Amino acid sequence: MKFIAGVILIAAFSAIAEYFLPWWSAAVVAFLISLLMGLRPGRSFAMGFLGIALLWLVFALWHDTANQHILSTRMGGLFHLPAYGFMAVTILVGALIGGLSALSASFFRVMSQFKKNIF
């Protein structure tokens, strides 16, 4: 249940953050939510990955249908990809950023608990 709530929270707060801030604010949101959730590293990565992938999928489809697929077709042509292939690469990049950010938060949490037990 924590996992699904984390995915929804990451997607929702990242959408709000990306409306007002640069695109990389989604990584900060994924880091903070993963830090607060306290999941294991693998689950944290999956939570950040799915949260940002879901958000960027919705954003990509929303903006792509608004301009009748013109931009994705032209950008895909630049990279020798079909329009939806270009969108898939874009979503994958965002998802990896979110996943690695959440994974970093999980490792940071483990590291801070480790130092607390030593001293």
C-alpha positions, 0 to 999 in steps of 0.5 A: 500500500505504501508503494502505490501511495508513493507512486501516486504522490510522486506523480501528483507532486511532480506535476505541481512542481514541474508546472512552476519549476524546471523539469528536474524538480521531479527528481527532487520530489521523488527524492523527498517522497522516497526519503519519507516513505523509507522503503527498501532500495529496489522498491524505492527505485521502482516507486520513483521510476513508475511515478515519473514514467506515469507523469511523463506519459500523461504529459507527453500524450497530452501535449502530443495530441494537442498539436496533432503529433507534429512535434513528436513526428519531426523530432523522431525523424531527427533521431530516426525514430517513429513518433511513438518511439521518440515519446518512449525514449523521452518517458524512459529518460524521465523514469530513469531520473525519477528511479535513480533519485528515489534510489539515492534517497533510499541509500541516503536513509540507509547510510544515515542509519548506519552512521547513527549506529556506529557513533 
